[in-house]
């Protein structure tokens, strides 16, 4: 890749998307920006490797994706709650929570969490884009932060200790949010952990380009379902 900006880490907020954008050749992060529309945001950076904290491959029948099970195991019991169970493909098409919850129970024997339902529109947005992009990868910030530290994190990401801990890990990789061009505006829905999450996913995108990443996914016999992958 020779374009000025070819790596993007993306994290969702309640009102849109935070994106950390940079260059693989220089291994530098240049800009952190916000957009209400993911498609519009990514259209300005065609052919970029994008790592996003949102499910891409959804199951048809199995309630649990193997990649989520592996991610929970990788993080350990104190951080497993950061991994949510996404809806099944058919469930994503439902228009109300009671309808979605009922259909999930009918197909998989278990209902749909409210957290998963509230992310429905964002998951759908990513689903639409994934049909037209081969450079869109699913990541998980907490998994990537643990990889940087090479041991369990000490604190949850929204705590003061957790924020300082993650900032320190990013700075050791040469990334400091205060030295980066922040184009976030005065948006109160953007939290500090959204910014840090996008930054660590930028590093995951860099590892994908360099071939130094690893992937949590189902191995062995494939049956056309459970094809989710989480890149770290």
N, C-alpha and C positions, 0 to 999 in steps of 0.2 A: 504494500500500500504506500502511495506517495502523497496522498492528500494531507493538507495541513492538519486536519482533525479527523482521526480515524478510530478513536476509542471513546466509548461513552458508557458511563455507569448511571443507571436510572433507579430512583426510588420514588414510590408513590406517596402523595400527601392527600389530605381530605379534599383538596381543591384542584389537584393536578399532579404534575411530575417535576421532580428535581433531577437535573442531569449534570454530571461531572464530565467535562469534555476535554480531550487532550490528544496527544500525538504519540504513536508507538515508537517512531524512529528516535525521537528525542527523549522518550520515556518521561514526558512531562504533562502535567495537568494545567490547562490554561484558564478554563472558565467553568463556573458553576451557574447554571441558569434555571429558570422556571418556565413551565408552559402548562396551560390548562389542557392542551390537546397533544397527545403523544405522537400522533401521526404527523402533525404540523412540525413538531419539534424535530423528529428524526428525518423529515424530508429535507431539512437544511444540511444534513450530513449523510448523503447517500453512500452506501457500501461500507459504512463504519461497522465495526464489531461492537455490538450493544449487549451489555449484561444488565438484566432488569430483575428487580425483586418482585416478581409476580409469576404465578404458574403459567406455563405455556402448553405443555402436553397434559391434557385432562384424561382421566380414565373414563371408560364407557360403563363398566360394571363394578369393578373392585372399589370399595370405599376408600381404602388406603393406597396411595402411590408408594411404591417401594423406595423411591428417592426421598420421600418425606420421612419414612421410617428410618432410613439410613442417616438422614440429616439429624433427626432427634437423637439417634445413638451417638453420632459424632459430637454433638454439642454437650451431651450429658444431661442428667436429670434437672439440674438447676436452670438450664436454658432451653429445655424442650418446648416450653410454651410459646416460644417465638416462631415455631413452625406450625402453621395452621393447615387444616385439611381442606383442600379446594373442592368445589362441587364437581359432580359428574357432568359429562358433556350435555346430556339431555336436560339436566337440572338447570344448567346455565340459561336455558331458553325460557324458564318459568318467569312469570311477571309478578308474582307475590310470594312472600316468604312461606305462608302456609302451604301453597301449592308446591313450592320447591322442596320443603321439608317432607311432605307426603311422598313426592316422587322419589326422593333419595331413599326413603325407607322401603318403598316398593322395589326399587332396583337393587339396592345394596344392603338392606336390612338395618340401616342406621340413618338418622336424620342429619340435617344440615345445620351447622353452627351459625349463629347470628353473625359472627365475624366474617365467615365465608360469604354469607349473603350480602353483607354491606360492601364487600369488595367485588360484587358481581359485575358492575359496570366497568371497573378497571380491568378485570380479567377478560371481559368481552372485548374491550379495546385492544388488549394485547393479542387476543385470539385472532382478531381481524388482521392485524399487522403481520402476525407470524405466517399467514398464508402466502405472503408476498416477499418474505425476507428469509434468507438462509443464514444471516449473520446476527440473528436475535437469539440470545442465550438466557436461560433462567439461572439466576444466582441467588444467594442468600447472604446478606451482610454479616450476620452473626457467625456463620460458618467461615466466611472469609477472614473475619477478625481473629477467630480462633486459629486459623491457619497461619496468620502473621505472627501470633504469639507462640504458637507451637505448644500450647497448653491451655487449659480452661481459663476463661476470663474471670476476673474477680467479682465484677458487679454488673447489674443490668444496665442496659444502654441509656435509659432515661434518668438514672441516678447521677449525682454529681461525680462520684467516683468512677462510674462507668463511662461518662463523657470524657473525663481526664485520661482514663486508661486507653480509650480508643483514639483520642487525639495523639497521645504519645506513640501509639503503634503507627499511625499515619505519618507522623513527623519522622520516625525512624526510616520510613520509606521515601522520605523527601517531599512529603505532601503537608502543607500547612494552609488551612483554609483562609488565614489572614493575609497570605501572600498571593492569593488567587483572585482573579477578577470575578467578583460576585455580582451576578445580574438577577437578583431575587426580588428587588423592589421592597416595599413595605408590606409584605404579606405575612399576616399573623398566623396563617395555617402552617407555615414552614417552620419546623422545629430543628434544633441543632443536630439531633440524631438523624434527621432526614438528609442533611448535608453530609454528615460523616458516612452514612450508609452509601450514598451515591459515590463518594470518594473511594471507599473500599471496593465497590463494584467496578470502578474504573481500573483498579489494580488487577481485579480478576480478568477484565477484558485484555489487559496487557499480558497476563500470563497465558491466555488463550492464543494470542498472536505469537507469543514466544514458544508455545508448546510446553509450558511448565505447569499447567493447570492439572487438576484431577477432577473426576466426575463421579457423583453419586447417582447410581442407576441400577436397574434390575439387570442381572446377568443370567446366563443360562437359556433355557427354552423360552422363546417369545411366542405369545399367543394373540398378538394384535392389540393387546391392551397393556396398560401399565408401562408406557414408554417415556415417562417423565425423566428428566435429567436435571440435576442441580450442579452447576459448574462452580468450582472453588479455585 
